[in-house]
Amino acid sequence: MSDQLQVSETDKRIYGEPINEVGDPLVSHDEPELPVPVPSVSIETDGEFAAAIQDAIQTHRPQRLLETGTHDGCGSTTVIAEAMESEARLMTIENDINFVRAARSNVERFWPMVHVRHGLSIPRHLLPKEAAILADIQKLPEGCAVDWPDLSNEERAKWYSLEADKPVHIDAMIRRCIELEFRKPPDFVMLDSAGHLGWIEFQYLMLFLKLPCVLALDDTKHLKHYRTLAFIEKDSRFKVVARGSERFGWVVAEFQP
Ligand SMILES: C[S@@+](CC[C@H](N)C(=O)[O-])C[C@H]1O[C@@H](n2cnc3c(N)ncnc32)[C@H](O)[C@@H]1O
């Protein structure tokens, strides 16, 4: 995976396809069960990160909120939904159909503010192969965490690859939500999907951030976002407004294009 991402012709072609609005027309699919990441995948709803997210939302009052990694909707999605204004819209992206179903039920009370989209956040061709994931894990700096501490690096690379490569009909969901649904860049983004995709998702998102935006990142002392954090600390368009070490680290930053 190169550090500089380009939107390919393939992505441009699929971008015009219709969105899978509510249906989940998936054929049944035999999937191995993922070992559960430790200690828990969800952000703490009464923790410092949750408070910082809600603070930023109440300060900036974003109207077009985007999230990757909905999970069951009871973590960050609920934290965001509780703070946003009733006219604002949150599009939250999840690639696992079972979590999509759970989340749709768990956030039903926030209708019509919150919309759970089933799909892959990034274009499918940007998913790294197992060998590239393994290389990333092997060059993880000291002090950065990775999921599944009891597994070998080879096994972790395999599980990460399986976590991201779920059967979905729609990919490039970040772009679809921004260009087809909001029709304008988002003004709040939370990135919290698979551990090996944080940096890739961030680079993809940056192609579309053309207006001021609040960015919330979970797992900044982790494979997920240690490179994203290093990037935003050096880039003058970003101002870190809150950060903490809860779980594997988090940050909230303001972006000015
Ligand atoms: C760390 S969990 C998210 C936790 C959630 N934000 C919370 O606070 O409860 C990551 C979620 O992202 C989903 N996921 C992984 N890769 C994805 C991708 N590329 N696009 C969409 N969802 C993805 C996984 O299925 C999983 O439910």
The ligand as a Gaussian input file, in Angstrom:
#p B3LYP/6-31G(d) Opt

LIG

0 1
 C      -13.541000      -1.062000      16.960000
 S      -15.104000      -1.531000      16.350000
 C      -16.008000      -0.052000      16.470000
 C      -16.480000       0.262000      17.852000
 C      -17.511000       1.364000      17.893000
 N      -17.019000       2.589000      17.315000
 C      -17.968000       1.573000      19.311000
 O      -17.535000       2.541000      19.978000
 O      -18.755000       0.735000      19.788000
 C      -14.808000      -1.648000      14.639000
 C      -16.043000      -1.972000      13.803000
 O      -15.742000      -1.639000      12.461000
 C      -16.254000      -2.625000      11.589000
 N      -15.408000      -2.514000      10.394000
 C      -14.160000      -2.969000      10.209000
 N      -13.661000      -2.579000       9.032000
 C      -14.631000      -1.843000       8.423000
 C      -14.722000      -1.134000       7.187000
 N      -13.687000      -1.083000       6.341000
 N      -15.869000      -0.490000       6.890000
 C      -16.912000      -0.509000       7.758000
 N      -16.879000      -1.152000       8.943000
 C      -15.744000      -1.795000       9.290000
 C      -16.131000      -3.921000      12.370000
 O      -17.038000      -4.888000      11.916000
 C      -16.434000      -3.452000      13.798000
 O      -17.801000      -3.567000      14.099000

